[in-house]
Amino acid sequence: MSDITLGDVEVTRVEEMHGPVGMDPGTFFPGSPKQHWDEHRSVLVPDFLSDETGICQVAVQTWVLRSEGKTVLIDTGIGNHKERPHTPAWDHLELDFLDNLQRAGVHPDDVDIVVNTHLHVDHVGWNTHLEGQSWVPTFRNATYVMPKADFEFWNPANNPKIAGGVNENVFEDSVAPVHAAGQVQLWESSHQIDANLRLQAAPGHTPGSSVLMLDSGSERAVFAGDLMHSPFQVMQPDHNSCFCEDAQASRKTRHEILGWAADANALVLPAHFAGHGALEVERSGGSFGIKRWASLDRL
């Protein structure tokens, strides 16, 4: 099952890809002690950590929300045909994501809103597709909702250090074309999508990182973007990934959102969790634990 219902909102998980991320825990989460990984090994293996190779495992996926008659996509993955010189595993991909989306009942023209929780390479790729020699919006009828702080930070005109990093070419091929088409809505602090869905700034991983809060009927959920890349960060929330721009802010935001989710009995749906993909958390001493996994099929 790839669908769940939260209040009046239907949620569908659409996979782009999943598997090894190419990094061991110490590289992916710098400074994280081996004994902490060993302590939580029963939770992490095999979905989030390979027992054979010791390499971390992730998913790249899109959450499709149907709310108040509209179709909303949360993050759009890596994309096809993109030139990614510093991430060879993602360079010039040929994946069937759009077919997966259509199998979930969503044609690109049906999409009303695209939410980019932040503007990293693996969250904006299907914003555009190649048409001839040009990058054009994939979801031509959609409004693309992007955090203003990230739009400004990842613009090479403002930040020349992007060249040589994982986000090289990303603004040019996956963000600028939809902005040029007049389809981008920038926001700051918070943004109400409808009565059920609200975007909230969650800075740290990137300056504009955000989460989407769902509040519908008796159900609460948070689509957590890159707040966490592994359940390891539920039990050990002080450990950031190597891709976090502001370590202190990332830790603070992670504690705040996990604390809210535990107190509100809310479902947490990160962008990159393989396995069952979503979970409820609970407070455990000064940290957190996994209360239960969602009923989604395992990737």
N, C-alpha and C positions, 0 to 999 in steps of 0.2 A: 504494500500500500504506500503510495506516495502522496496521499491527500489526508488532511485533517481539517476539522472545522472548529474554529475558535469564535464563539458567539455567533455573530452574523457574517463572519468572514471565512471564506474558503481558502485554504492554504495548500499549495501544491509545490513539491520539491522537484526541480528539473536539473538533472546532472549535466555538466559539461565534461568533466573527467574526474577521476580520483586515483590515488596511488601514492607511491613514494615521492616525497618532496625533495629528495636528494641531499638531506642534511641529517646528521645525528642530533640527539637532543642538546648536546653541549654547544653545537654550532647554531641551531635554530633558536635556542633559548640560552644565550650566553650567561655564564655564571650559575646555571642551575646545577646543583650537586647531583652526582650519580645516585647517591643514596635516596634522594627524593624520588627519582624515577623508579628505582627498584622498589620503593615502598608502595608505589601506585601501579606497579606492573600489571596486576590482575585486571585493572580497569582499562589500561592503555593497549594491551596486546589482545587481539591482532589488529583492531580497526585503526588505531592511532599510532602504533609503534610496531614495526616488524620484529618478530622474535628471531628470525633468521639473520637479518642484516643489521638490525639495530637502527634503522632509518625511520624517521618520522613519516607518517602517512596523513594526507589531507585530501579533501574533496574541493572541487571548484563547482559551484552550483548557484542556481538562481531560485529565489523564492517567489512564486507567483501568488498574488493575493487578489481575490475577487471580493470587492467591497463596494456597497452602495451602487451596484450596477457598472462599476469600472474595473478594468484589469490593470493591476499594478505589478511591475517587476522590481524586485530588490536585487540589485547588482547584476552585471551582465558578463562576468567571466573574462576570458582571455581573448577570444575571437580568432578568426581564421585569417591567414595570409599576412599577419602583422610581422613587421621586422623587429625582432627582439634580440639584439646582438649579445646582451648580457644575461639572458636566460635562454640558453639553447634549446631546452626542453619545450619552450613555448614559442619558438621561432617558426614562422610560416606554417602554422597548424592547418590541418584539414580534418575538422571534427564535425559531427552531425548534430550540433546543439540545436539548430533551428528545427531539425526533424524531431528531436526530443521535445522541443517546445510545442510543436504541432501535435505530437502524440498526446500531449497534456491538454489539447483542445485550444491552443493559443496560436493563431496566425499573427505574424508581425504587425499587420495592419489593425489587429484587434486591441493592441496595447494602448492604453490611455496615458499611463504615467510610468516613467522609468526613474527609479530612485538609485542613485549612486551613493552608497553610504560614505565613500571617500573615493579619491581618484587614483588609486594604485592600479598598476598594469592588469591585475587579475580581477578587477571589479568594473571595468569600463569597456572591455574588448569588443563585445557585441553591440555596443552603442552604434557602431558603424560597420559597413561591409564594403567590399571592393566592387565597384561598378565601372568596368573599363579600367581606367587608370586613376579613378577618383574614389575617395572615401566618402560615402553618403550615409545618412541616418538609416539604420536598419528598421526602426520603428517610426515610420514617417508620420503617423498620426498622434504620436505621443509627445507629452511635455517631459523633458528630462530635468529632474530636480537634483541639483548639485549644491554642495556646501560652498559658499563663496570663499571661505578661507582656503580650501583646497584648490579651487579654481585659480586663485591668485598665486598660491604657493607653487603649483606644478606647471605654471605657465613659464616656458623657457625664457621668455622676454624678461621675467622678473627674477628667475633663478637659474643662472647659467650652470650651476653645479649638477643639474639634472643629466647633462651629457656625461656618459660613462657609467650611469647607474641603471637600476632595473626599470626605471620609468622613462628611459630615453625613447623618444618617438611617440610616446603615449598621448601626450597632449595634442600633438599634431594630427595623429590619425584617428583618435577615438573621442576627443573632447571638442577641439576647435571646429570640426565639420558640423556638429549638431548645433554649436553656438552660432556659426555662420548661417545656418538654416533657420535661425530664429526660434529654436525649439527648447532652449535652455532657460530654466528658472533658477536663479541663485537665491540662497537663503542664509540667514544667520541666526544663531541661538536656538530657535525652534521654528517649526513650520507645520501647520495643521493641514493634513491632506483631506480628511473628511472626518465625520463624527467618530470613526473607529480608529483612525491612524494618525499618529503625530510623530514627526521627526524631532529629535533632540540632539543637540551638540554633545559629543563625547570625545573631546580632544585628547591627544597624546600619541596614538599610533601615527596619525598625521595631524596637522593643525586643524583640519576641518572634519575629522572623523566624526561619524554620527551613528546613532541607533534609531530604529523605528519602533515606537511603542504602540502596542495594540491594546485597546480597552473596549470590549464589546460584550454586552450582557454581563455575565459573571466571569468572563474569561479575561486574563491578562497575559501578555506575551511581550518579549523584546527580541527583535531581529537585530542581533548584536554585531553585525559586520565583523571586523577584525579585533574586537575587544579581546577575543581569545582565538588561538589557532589549535589548541589541544585541551582536552579535559584536565590535563596536568595543571593548567592555569586556574581551574576551579579550586583544586585542593591547595595550589601554591600560587595565589594571585599576585604575589610580588614579582614574579618572573615574567619579563617581557620577551617578545620575539626580537630577533635581530633586525627587524624592519621598522621598529618603533622610533619615531623621530624624537619624542620627548619622554624619556624613561619615567621620570617622576609623575608627570601628568597621566601617563598610561596606567601606572599602578593605582593612582587615585581614582581614575575613572572606572577601572575594573572593579575595585572594591565597592564603589558606589552603586554600580549597576547590578552586580551580584547581590549586594545587600538588599536592594529594592526587590529584585526577583525573588529572593528567599522570603522576604516579609510579605510580598504580595501573592505568593504561591503562583508565580508567573512562569510560563514556559520560556526557555532561552533557546534561540535559534541562531547560532553563529553561522558565518559565511562558509567556514572551511571544515566543519566537522563531518567526517565520514561516518561509518556505522549507522546508528539510528538518527543522527543528525541534529537532534534537539533534546533538551533535558530540563527537568526541574531541579533546582538546587536548594540546599538548606544550610543554615549556619552550623558551623562545627568548631567550637572554641573561638579563636580569633580568625578563623578561615571559613571555608565552605566545603560542602560535600555534595555528592550526587544523590538526589532523592529518588528519582526515577528517570528512565529514558522514555522518549516519545514512542508512539506506536508505529512510526514510519518504518518501512522495510530498511534493512541494512544495505549500505553500499559496499 
